[in-house]
């Protein structure tokens, strides 16, 4: 069938406020040309992030009504813990209010000061947490991941040669190695099981702990099933379980493949490390059986972790992303190929060759999408990462889970065509004000 049939029925709807192009120009100026500063009610199609923006299922809402809000030892905690252990196989499960809290607790407990944290590609908060604690975040993406047009099935892989040099001490002590699945900063590209096995083997031989940033583990497992030999007959859950078994632990934002609006966890097998993590959790997040979350949130995540591994959902999810990507390409905008699991990444550097990196082509394109169509995306490039940028100047259009239909994607594709016709009018930007870290969240800009 050509139509993408959502494997669910819609029970509740939320109105979208329509705006004019003139209104949107004024809103951009008022927001300092920063997508994060535009009010959500002024957005038509919000593709800023897929984190915490999804729609929950009837079973998740039923779980919310069951939520046990006891401070210690709540029933909801034990349901959450059981599901996480069943899925991951890790002995220790530490709940957090979202993924970046798990990152901060992990890096502080490992002691990354003066050491290297290597990853296929760090995302913004991961890098910021490493650097805030005095560590060095070094990206080691596979060569194919640096080429937006390469059609390699697993462009999210780590470069094994670069990893070997780091593990040999080429940049000093390595505190840990991360594999982000899927590789968000690298275009939402998946990581193969073969690469995970190799990274795991090399780290364990060197005595360096290996962790997964597993917030999109189910999407990654689906790509493994579809693209990697030997996995076609495996269930998504069994593939995910093998991925987790290769790591010493994982950080997880339940706002992605937990299908929830808030929450996360930190998990692992090291008893002493877990003890340090738990003490820091109590100090900064909450008691170990709620970790900054309400019991109802724990219930919603437990249900979401069961729903996300259903193949009909994942087939629809990946098909929707591919549909948007193919439509944008037909309109003349280059994207990171092949389409990934949670977003389409438009190659703004290639699309706007007249806008130099120092003028932030990805941010300029983000502003164009909002002005022309009320669509909000996020820049992933020099504006986000500064001198730590990967070299790619991208605009990410991240698709919330179970929120938009095919007609919404058709609208985004139509707006892309309008922007393609007006590309010569798109100007770069300069920064007026910026904080010392994570500037893209709050900086003010103006057009050149």
C-alpha positions in Angstrom: 0.0 0.0 0.0 1.3 3.5 -0.9 -0.5 5.4 1.9 1.2 5.3 5.3 -1.5 3.9 7.6 -0.9 4.9 11.2 -1.3 1.8 13.4 -3.6 3.6 15.8 -6.8 5.6 16.0 -6.9 9.2 17.2 -9.0 9.7 20.4 -8.1 13.3 21.3 -7.1 16.3 19.2 -5.3 19.6 19.9 -6.0 22.7 17.7 -3.2 24.4 15.7 -3.3 28.2 15.4 -2.8 29.4 11.9 -0.6 32.4 11.3 0.3 34.6 8.4 3.8 35.1 7.0 3.8 38.7 8.2 3.0 37.5 11.7 5.8 35.0 11.6 8.4 37.5 10.4 7.5 39.6 13.5 7.7 36.6 15.7 11.2 35.7 14.4 12.5 39.2 15.1 10.9 39.2 18.6 12.6 35.8 19.3 16.0 37.0 18.2 15.9 34.6 15.3 16.2 31.6 17.7 13.7 28.8 17.3 13.8 27.9 21.0 12.3 31.4 21.9 9.2 31.1 19.8 6.1 30.2 21.8 4.7 26.8 20.9 1.2 28.2 20.2 2.7 30.2 17.3 4.0 27.0 15.6 2.0 25.2 12.9 4.1 22.1 12.6 6.6 21.6 15.5 9.6 19.6 14.4 12.1 21.1 16.9 12.6 17.8 18.6 11.1 14.3 19.1 12.1 14.4 22.8 9.0 14.4 25.1 6.7 15.6 22.3 5.0 12.4 21.4 1.4 11.4 22.0 0.8 8.7 24.7 -1.4 5.7 24.2 -4.6 4.8 26.0 -2.7 2.1 28.0 -0.2 4.7 29.0 -2.9 7.1 30.2 -4.5 4.2 32.1 -1.1 3.6 33.7 -1.0 7.2 34.8 -4.2 6.7 36.7 -2.6 3.7 38.4 0.4 5.7 39.5 1.5 5.1 43.1 3.0 8.4 44.4 4.6 6.9 47.6 8.0 8.4 48.3 9.8 5.1 48.8 9.0 1.7 47.4 6.0 2.6 45.2 4.3 -0.1 43.2 5.0 2.0 40.0 8.7 1.9 40.7 8.8 -1.9 40.8 6.8 -2.1 37.5 9.2 0.3 35.9 12.3 -1.5 37.2 11.0 -4.9 36.1 10.4 -3.7 32.5 13.8 -2.0 32.2 15.6 -5.1 33.6 13.6 -7.4 31.3 14.5 -5.2 28.2 18.2 -4.4 29.0 19.4 -7.2 31.3 21.2 -4.7 33.5 21.2 -5.4 37.3 21.1 -1.8 38.5 18.4 0.6 37.3 18.5 4.3 38.5 15.6 6.5 37.4 16.2 10.1 36.4 13.9 12.9 35.2 15.5 12.8 31.7 18.5 11.6 29.8 20.8 14.6 30.5 20.5 13.9 34.2 21.6 10.3 33.6 24.6 11.7 31.6 25.6 14.1 34.4 25.4 11.4 37.1 27.4 8.9 35.0 30.2 11.2 34.1 30.5 12.6 37.6 30.6 9.1 39.0 33.2 7.9 36.5 35.4 10.9 37.2 36.0 12.3 33.7 38.0 15.3 34.8 41.2 15.4 32.7 40.1 12.4 30.7 38.6 11.6 27.3 35.1 10.5 26.6 34.9 9.1 23.1 31.7 8.6 21.1 30.5 7.9 17.6 29.2 11.5 17.9 28.3 13.4 21.1 25.0 15.3 21.1 24.8 18.8 22.6 24.0 18.0 26.2 26.3 14.9 26.3 29.3 17.0 25.2 28.3 19.8 27.6 28.1 17.5 30.5 31.6 16.0 29.7 33.2 19.4 29.3 31.5 21.0 32.4 33.1 18.2 34.5 36.5 18.9 33.0 36.6 16.1 30.5 37.3 16.1 26.7 34.6 14.9 24.4 36.1 13.4 21.2 34.0 12.3 18.3 35.0 9.2 16.3 32.3 8.8 13.6 32.9 6.3 10.8 34.2 7.8 7.5 30.8 7.2 5.8 29.1 9.3 8.5 31.0 12.4 7.4 29.6 12.2 3.8 25.9 13.3 3.7 25.3 11.6 0.4 26.9 8.2 1.2 24.3 5.4 1.1 26.0 3.2 3.7 23.3 1.4 5.8 25.1 2.1 9.1 26.5 5.6 9.0 26.2 5.9 12.7 29.1 3.5 13.4 32.2 4.4 15.3 35.6 4.6 13.5 37.4 1.5 14.9 40.9 2.8 13.8 40.3 6.1 15.7 39.0 4.2 18.7 42.1 1.9 18.7 44.4 5.0 18.8 42.4 6.5 21.7 42.5 3.3 23.7 46.2 3.1 23.2 46.6 6.4 25.0 46.9 8.7 22.0 44.9 11.5 23.7 45.4 10.5 27.4 43.3 8.4 29.7 39.9 7.3 28.3 37.2 7.4 31.0 34.6 5.6 28.8 33.4 5.1 25.3 29.8 5.8 24.1 27.8 4.6 21.2 24.7 6.7 20.6 22.0 4.6 19.0 20.8 6.0 16.7 23.6 8.6 16.0 21.6 11.8 16.4 24.3 14.4 15.6 25.4 12.2 12.7 22.0 12.5 10.9 19.9 10.0 12.9 21.9 7.2 11.4 21.9 3.6 12.9 24.8 1.7 14.4 25.3 -2.0 13.3 25.4 -4.9 15.7 28.8 -5.7 14.2 30.2 -2.3 15.1 28.8 -2.5 18.6 30.4 -5.9 19.0 33.8 -4.6 17.8 33.6 -1.5 20.0 32.6 -3.6 23.0 35.5 -6.1 22.4 38.1 -3.4 22.0 36.9 -1.5 25.1 36.8 -4.6 27.3 40.3 -5.7 26.1 41.6 -2.2 27.1 39.7 -2.2 30.5 37.6 0.8 29.5 33.9 0.8 30.2 31.5 1.0 27.2 28.1 2.6 27.4 25.1 3.1 25.1 23.3 6.3 24.8 20.2 4.3 24.1 17.3 6.8 23.8 16.4 5.6 20.3 17.4 1.9 20.8 14.2 0.5 19.2 14.6 2.5 16.0 18.2 1.3 15.9 17.1 -2.3 16.5 14.6 -2.0 13.6 17.3 -0.9 11.2 19.5 -3.8 12.3 16.6 -6.2 11.6 16.0 -4.6 8.1 19.6 -4.1 7.0 22.1 -6.4 8.8 22.4 -10.0 7.6 21.3 -12.6 10.2 18.7 -10.5 11.9 15.7 -10.6 9.6 14.0 -13.3 11.7 14.8 -11.9 15.1 12.3 -9.9 17.2 13.0 -6.3 18.0 13.2 -7.0 21.7 15.8 -9.8 21.2 17.9 -7.5 19.0 17.7 -4.7 21.6 18.6 -7.1 24.4 21.7 -8.1 22.5 22.7 -4.5 22.0 22.4 -3.8 25.7 24.3 -7.0 26.5 27.4 -5.7 24.7 27.6 -2.6 27.0 28.6 -2.1 30.6 25.7 0.3 31.1 23.4 2.8 29.4 21.9 6.2 29.7 18.4 6.6 28.4 16.0 9.4 27.8 12.4 8.0 28.0 11.3 11.0 26.1 12.3 9.3 22.9 11.8 5.5 22.6 10.2 5.4 26.0 7.2 7.1 24.3 6.7 9.3 27.4 6.7 13.0 27.9 9.3 13.0 30.7 11.8 10.6 32.3 14.8 8.5 31.8 17.2 6.1 33.6 20.8 5.1 34.1 21.6 1.4 34.2 24.6 -0.9 34.5 26.2 -3.9 36.1 29.1 -2.4 38.2 28.1 -2.6 41.9 30.6 0.1 43.1 29.8 2.5 40.2 26.1 2.1 40.9 26.6 2.9 44.5 28.2 6.2 43.6 25.5 7.0 41.1 22.8 6.2 43.6 24.3 8.6 46.2 24.5 11.4 43.6 21.0 10.6 42.5 19.7 11.1 46.1 21.6 14.4 46.3 20.4 15.9 43.1 17.3 14.0 41.7 15.5 12.1 44.4 15.1 8.8 46.2 16.2 5.7 44.2 12.7 4.5 43.7 11.5 7.6 42.0 14.5 9.7 40.9 12.8 13.0 40.2 9.7 11.4 38.6 6.2 11.0 39.7 4.8 7.4 40.0 2.5 8.1 37.1 5.5 8.9 34.9 7.2 5.6 35.9 4.0 3.8 34.8 3.8 5.6 31.5 7.4 4.7 30.7 7.0 1.0 31.7 4.1 0.8 29.2 5.9 2.8 26.5 9.0 0.4 26.7 6.6 -2.4 25.8 4.8 -0.6 23.0 8.0 0.8 21.3 9.3 -2.7 20.3 6.1 -3.5 18.4 7.1 -4.0 14.7 3.9 -2.4 13.2 4.6 0.8 15.1 8.3 0.8 14.0 7.4 0.0 10.4 5.0 3.0 10.4 7.6 5.2 12.2 10.5 4.6 9.8 8.2 4.7 6.7 6.9 8.2 7.8 10.4 9.5 8.1 11.4 8.1 4.7 8.3 9.6 3.1 9.2 13.1 4.4 12.8 12.7 3.3 11.9 11.6 -0.2 9.5 14.4 -0.6 12.0 17.0 0.5 14.5 15.7 -2.0 12.0 15.9 -4.8 11.6 19.6 -4.0 15.4 20.1 -4.5 16.7 20.1 -1.0 19.6 17.7 -0.3 19.3 15.6 2.9 21.6 13.2 4.8 21.1 9.9 3.0 19.6 7.5 3.7 16.8 8.9 5.8 17.3 8.0 9.5 15.0 6.9 12.2 13.6 10.0 14.0 14.3 13.0 11.8 15.2 14.3 8.4 18.5 16.3 8.3 18.6 18.8 5.4 22.1 19.6 4.3 21.9 23.3 4.7 25.6 23.9 3.8 25.0 22.3 0.4 21.6 24.0 -0.2 22.9 27.5 0.8 26.4 27.7 -0.6 26.2 31.5 -0.5 25.9 31.4 3.3 29.3 30.6 5.0 29.6 28.4 8.1 30.3 31.5 10.2 26.8 32.8 9.2 25.1 29.6 10.2 23.4 28.2 7.1 21.4 25.7 9.2 19.9 28.4 11.4 19.2 30.5 8.4 17.3 27.6 6.8 15.4 27.0 10.1 14.3 30.6 10.1 13.2 30.3 6.4 11.0 27.2 7.2 9.3 29.1 10.0 8.8 32.3 8.0 7.4 30.4 5.0 5.3 27.8 6.7 5.3 28.1 10.5 7.5 25.0 10.7 10.0 24.8 13.5 13.2 22.7 13.2 16.6 22.9 14.9 20.1 23.7 13.5 22.7 21.0 14.0 26.0 22.5 13.0 28.3 25.5 13.8 25.6 27.4 15.7 25.0 24.5 18.0 28.5 23.2 18.4 30.8 26.2 17.7 34.3 25.1 17.0 33.4 21.5 18.0 31.1 21.2 15.0 31.3 18.0 12.9 31.7 19.8 9.7 28.1 19.2 8.6 25.7 22.2 8.5 22.3 20.6 9.0 18.7 21.5 9.7 17.0 18.7 11.7 13.3 18.2 11.2 12.5 15.8 14.1 9.2 14.0 14.0 7.3 13.6 17.3 5.9 10.1 17.8 2.2 9.5 17.0 1.4 13.2 16.6 1.3 14.1 12.9 -0.3 12.4 9.9 0.7 12.1 6.3 -1.1 15.3 5.4 1.0 17.2 7.8 4.1 15.8 6.1 2.7 16.7 2.7 2.4 20.3 4.0 6.1 20.3 5.1 7.1 19.0 1.7 5.1 21.8 0.0 6.8 24.4 2.1 10.2 22.9 1.2 9.4 23.5 -2.4 8.6 27.1 -1.8 11.9 27.6 0.1 13.8 25.9 -2.8 12.3 28.5 -5.2 13.5 31.3 -2.8 16.9 30.0 -1.8 18.8 33.0 -3.2 17.0 35.3 -0.8 18.0 33.5 2.3 20.6 35.4 4.3 22.9 34.3 7.1 22.9 35.5 10.7 25.2 36.8 13.3 25.1 36.3 17.1 24.3 39.3 19.2 24.4 37.6 22.7 25.4 34.1 23.7 26.0 32.1 26.9 29.3 30.2 27.5 27.7 26.8 27.0 24.8 25.4 24.9 24.4 28.7 23.2 21.8 27.6 20.7 19.2 27.3 23.4 19.3 31.0 24.3 21.5 33.1 22.0 20.1 36.1 20.2 20.8 36.7 16.5 20.0 39.0 13.7 20.1 38.7 9.9 23.2 39.9 8.0 
